[in-house]
Amino acid sequence: MNMNADPHGGDGADEARLRTDGGSKMPGVPSGEEESQPEPDSTSTSSSGAQMPGVPDSKGPEPAAKANEGNTCGAPTEDAEDDVTHGLTTAFTLNALASTADPAAVVDDARNWSDWVGVVGTVDSPTMNTFLRRNGVDIDFFNGANGPAERLARVAQSGSTFHSDRLVLVGVPGEEGFAPEDGWEFEPLEPTAEEAGWELK
């Protein structure tokens, strides 16, 4: 007769198994023979494959374009900023963007060589927002209630979030005055579009 048998008919091991959901092994809890062998740390991802917060990714930093995915009119994350910098802020006049066949594609393309992309114009904020929303344009800044030259002058200040070493405004003829003399270069839309491969209306 087993003197260690449980008075209810089971030994200690059976009772332990009953406490763990009908005898099945509890997830995440090693069995007795596994306790002496720590699990190797072979991955830093969760079971779904997503990066675990606070754990460095062994595959290297995420590309800046992906890291900023889904951010509308927002600055890139700090990690994205650290990856690539171009030293260029590009602004379009609203008239220039409206003259292109696909304003959203033009802005997306400009992001390939720009750290920041904005839009300025002489319209009010609701009109500007309507244009951006209807055309799916994702920008970092626009002039709002301020005039174009005033907004661009603020961007040109060294303490501005959107300041870069080089500042370029792309516009149509007659809008050269939008670009403040201090820091901004004016580039006409047509030759810029031809060089970049943007289709105009």
Steps between C-alpha positions, in 0.01 A plus 500: 500500500625848410533693827529831310172453319242775527206407725265601220643241267775697315866557562660849522580511128136431409384780727747744342375405155138553607587854608628579154182477294416132486850361481623706205824694534454868594630730227821676597561280805787252452457144617734364767749358253510832306574720801874435494525598132425873445336585169738652247426864417482445124252770410385842610164483329161401631314191379331715235836611361459864611792673667472493877504846660831584666689211339758597234437351157791281396411559136594866522297823497172523317508702174399861552215480249346202682560645844292803412220303340157629588617826651300783346650850504732382773870505554682170451586300807838565659633168367391590145667841524825341610508261204510743207534876475515696175556854626208625291154639571271520195186712487246516218258780434141385490475617138803291407362183660157560346670519159631144528303196387560315830584733792533215750752316280700822454524554877589135559772525237636820655541313830769289332740795514339723764495483878182711514231583243246780535240700308431872506237709327279807515181308586347456845562194715169319421566531126857375544387207713229407251751487216746290702231258617334454161831433331644279775797731555700435817716802591702614800397867509285764331448868558147502646394851598845646431607616158734275296806724542443530875468124545810430292696761693416316822613168350830666403577577864766265634284399797209390280407132497490506120824689443769342278828617354331558164148639453326474161158634396345357182242733349346641183596830330397800707556324835868579532411752771376219726861394561670717763835630382664368815565130441239391244564413135214526250476227236242528216262205479535411131875433480493336843213271394677411177816405684313303767263331256180651644203519265332841476139568412 
